[in-house]
Amino acid sequence: MDKNVKDSLLQRRSIRRYERESISENDMALIHEAIRNTPTSYNGQQFSVIDIDDRETKEKLYELTGQKQIKTCSRFLLFCMDYNKITRLAEAKGIVMPTFTGTMDGIIVGIVDASLAMMSAVTAAESRGLGTCCIGYARTAAPEAIAELLGLPLKTFAVCGLAIGIPRELPDLKPKQPKSLVIHRNRYRNDDLTGELLDYDAAIHRYNATRSGATSDNDWCAHIIDYYRQAMDYTMLDTLIRHGFNITR
Ligand SMILES: Cc1cc2nc3c(=O)[nH]c(=O)nc-3n(C[C@H](O)[C@H](O)[C@H](O)COP(=O)(O)O)c2cc1C
């Protein structure tokens, strides 16, 4: 049954456990159409999606990323920044491509397009009562092996994965930052944010300690900064350069 837009947006939470059943082709068709109709920079559609339902491929991706959702979901979608298509067309038409893919704005444009496409898929899936979980490890864990496994050509780059399946759990909604910290009216706030940030940190600590399922003693700040520390070892610039994004100053 379809969920309304409000529930699709406000009742969404990441779902990491799925039923074995496959997603219907009707639901996948809606997800695909929502992806296709994503707003993109200049209508350049600087993205492509690899839609994976092959069990062996999903198992290999699980081995490479350690993310079990990839193995157990019905469909795993990999959202890629893609300048291969426009490069091919420009070549066919004899047009010289500027080195846009070597600029930071080129990278931002592609990553924004791929990310918005993923969000279109999330909302479409939610509206059909499906569960989703974005998988950033699809970018960071083994970029070379994943590009090779999926035959990603030069000038493409895996931005993020999305596991989709029929939900087998309903985790508590995660508290998010209060509106006062997220939405700034007319200009960025210039008063002291610390008190509200500490309150939010404590709210996440309480949520982690009391949520249904596995609990933890994590607060928000230490958890996020641990992640940043771990991410200091990622070498995305090298990966981008190897994939044909010749970034220069
Ligand atoms: C870009 C991105 C990458 C993510 N990567 C992962 C991931 O690799 N593994 C995972 O279990 N969850 C991942 N998540 C899910 C987040 O942990 C989740 O969205 C966040 O904790 C907020 O919880 P909620 O989605 O239930 O509101 C990712 C989410 C985003 C947006």
PDBQT file of the ligand as one rigid body, heavy atoms in Angstrom, charges set to zero:
ROOT
HETATM    1  C1  LIG A 301      25.830   8.835   2.557  1.00  0.00    +0.000 C 
HETATM    2  C2  LIG A 301      25.428   7.821   3.586  1.00  0.00    +0.000 A 
HETATM    3  C3  LIG A 301      26.217   6.714   3.822  1.00  0.00    +0.000 A 
HETATM    4  C4  LIG A 301      25.822   5.748   4.756  1.00  0.00    +0.000 A 
HETATM    5  N1  LIG A 301      26.570   4.614   4.903  1.00  0.00    +0.000 NA
HETATM    6  C5  LIG A 301      26.136   3.629   5.721  1.00  0.00    +0.000 A 
HETATM    7  C6  LIG A 301      26.827   2.387   5.752  1.00  0.00    +0.000 A 
HETATM    8  O1  LIG A 301      27.822   2.169   5.059  1.00  0.00    +0.000 OA
HETATM    9  N2  LIG A 301      26.352   1.417   6.581  1.00  0.00    +0.000 N 
HETATM   10  C7  LIG A 301      25.218   1.610   7.336  1.00  0.00    +0.000 A 
HETATM   11  O2  LIG A 301      24.824   0.678   8.047  1.00  0.00    +0.000 OA
HETATM   12  N3  LIG A 301      24.533   2.782   7.301  1.00  0.00    +0.000 NA
HETATM   13  C8  LIG A 301      24.956   3.784   6.507  1.00  0.00    +0.000 A 
HETATM   14  N4  LIG A 301      24.249   4.952   6.417  1.00  0.00    +0.000 N 
HETATM   15  C9  LIG A 301      23.021   5.138   7.207  1.00  0.00    +0.000 C 
HETATM   16  C10 LIG A 301      23.219   6.141   8.349  1.00  0.00    +0.000 C 
HETATM   17  O3  LIG A 301      23.942   5.513   9.394  1.00  0.00    +0.000 OA
HETATM   18  C11 LIG A 301      21.840   6.625   8.835  1.00  0.00    +0.000 C 
HETATM   19  O4  LIG A 301      21.200   7.310   7.797  1.00  0.00    +0.000 OA
HETATM   20  C12 LIG A 301      21.984   7.553  10.037  1.00  0.00    +0.000 C 
HETATM   21  O5  LIG A 301      22.497   6.864  11.153  1.00  0.00    +0.000 OA
HETATM   22  C13 LIG A 301      20.646   8.168  10.435  1.00  0.00    +0.000 C 
HETATM   23  O6  LIG A 301      19.737   7.143  10.769  1.00  0.00    +0.000 OA
HETATM   24  P1  LIG A 301      18.337   7.036  10.018  1.00  0.00    +0.000 P 
HETATM   25  O7  LIG A 301      18.618   6.835   8.553  1.00  0.00    +0.000 OA
HETATM   26  O8  LIG A 301      17.650   5.822  10.618  1.00  0.00    +0.000 OA
HETATM   27  O9  LIG A 301      17.597   8.297  10.261  1.00  0.00    +0.000 OA
HETATM   28  C14 LIG A 301      24.631   5.933   5.501  1.00  0.00    +0.000 A 
HETATM   29  C15 LIG A 301      23.840   7.067   5.255  1.00  0.00    +0.000 A 
HETATM   30  C16 LIG A 301      24.224   7.989   4.312  1.00  0.00    +0.000 A 
HETATM   31  C17 LIG A 301      23.320   9.178   4.032  1.00  0.00    +0.000 C 
ENDROOT
TORSDOF 0
